[in-house]
Amino acid sequence: MKKITLLSDTHGHMDAAIVKHCRWADEIWHAGDIGTTAVTDQLKTLGPLRAVFGNIDGQQLRLEFPENQLFWCEDVKVVMTHIGGYPPKYNAHVNALLAEEQPQLYICGHSHILKAMPDKQRQLLHLNPGAAGKQGFHQMRTMMRFCIDGKKIQNLEVIELGKRGAL
């Protein structure tokens, strides 16, 4: 069994609340718009990190992290990217990627809108952890955590980190 902390859209922001929830995990996954290498450097001290670059990420992050992550966690095939859309209206790139890879778990960020929803047509779970950072239009900073045990994705929790404008 693997415990996963999932976050996105930090936009260069890290704080004690994010760190606390990352310490719980066996792996940390970041779905893009990281902001600075300081964020990923700190996350790497807390556990193994998988990440993708987002549209605001500069050359240094784009050299270190890919646009798409395709990997297995336990017996679950995972596709993670930053900009992708939602079922059934994925962008063309993601639509083709999902058709080719046929994952059980699809993760994206970008919208700053937390969503966990099944895609019955593709037989996968779609997750967007919202935004853990303080930049953007979202009101509540969020992330997720869950477990993958064999083929099961379970114990999904939404973590509220506080209001975006709070000190």
N, C-alpha and C positions, 0 to 999 in steps of 0.2 A: 504494500500500500504506500502511495506517495501523497503527501500533503502539499497542496499547491496554493501559493498566494499569487493572485492575478491583479495587475494594475496597469494603468495606461494614463497618458496625458498628464505626466508630472510637470512638464514644461520647466524643468530645472529645479523644481521644489522637492525637498525632502524634509521630513520632520520626525519627531519621536513617535507619533502615532503610526506612520507608515513603517518605521523601523520595527516597532513592537509586533505588528502583524506579519512582517517578513521573517522575524525570528522563529515564528511558529512553524514555518514551512520547511519541507525537504527541498523544494525547488521554488524559485521566484520567476514569474513570467511577466514581461513588460510588453504591452501591445502598442508601443510607439509614442511619438512626441515626447521623447525622453527629456530633451532640452539641453543637457550638458553631460559630459563624461563624469562629472562629479557624482551625478545620480547613480550611474551604473557602477562606478568605482565603489561607492558605498554599498549598493545592493550586493555586489560580489563578495563583500566581507561578511554578509549575512547568510549566504548560501549560494548554490549553483544558480546561475542566471541564464535564462533564454529571453531574447529580446528581438524586436524588429525595429527598424527606423521608421519614423513618421515624417510627415510633410514639413515640420518645422526643424527637423534635425539636420545639422550641418554635416560637412564632409567627414569629419573625424568619426562621428557616430555611424555614418553610412559605410565607412570602411570597416568598422568593427562588427556591425550587425546587418543582416540581410533585409531585403524588403519582405520576404516571406520566410517563415519557419515551417518546415515539414518534418514531423518527428513522431515517434511513438513514446507514450508514457504508459508504462505497464502494457496492457493489451488494447489501448485506445490510440487510434491514429489521430493526430492533431495537425490542423493548419492554422497558422496565426499570421496575420498581416495587420497593417494599420487602417487603411481605408478599404472598406469592402461592401457596405450596405447590409441590408437585413432581408431575411426570407420574405417573400420569394424574389425580391428586387435587389439582387447583388449587382455590383458593377461587372462589366464584361470580363475583366481580368480575373476576378474572383469566381465568377460563374464558371469559367473555363477551368480554373484551378480545382474547384470543388468537384466538377464533373470528372476530371482526370484522376484526382487523388482519392476521392470518396472517403473522407475522414468521418469519424464519429463525433469529433469536437471541432468547431470552427470558432476562432476568436478574432475580434478586431477591436479597435478603439475609435478615435477620431471625433465621434459625434458628441462626446461628453455626456451621453445619455446611457445610463445603466440599463442593460437588457439581458435577460436570460430567457430564451425561448426555443422551443423545438422547431426544427424544420422538418416537417413530416414527409415532404416530397423527397428530400435528400437523406432522410433518416439520420439526422445529426442534431446535436445540441449547439446552439449559437450563444456565445457569451460576449458581452461588452461590459467591462467593469466600470464604465463611466470615467470620471476624471479625478485623479488623486491630487492634482496640483491646484493652484489658486488662480490661474489665468483661464479665462473663458466665461461663458454665460451661465454655466451651471451654478446652482445655489448650494448644493451639498456635495462635498468631496467624498468620493466613494472608491472602493475597491472590492474584490471578492476573494473568498478562499473556499476550497473544496478538496475532496479526496478522490483519488483514482485508485480503485482496488480491482485489479484484473481488468475486466471489461466494464466495470461499473464506475460511473461518475456520480458521486454521492456527497451528502452533507454540505451542499452549496450554501454559503452564507454571504450576505451582503454586509459589508463593513462601512459604516458611516464615519468619516474622519472629522466631521465638523463643517460648519458653514465656510464657504469659499472666502468670504471677507474677514473671517475671525482671525484674531492675532494668535 
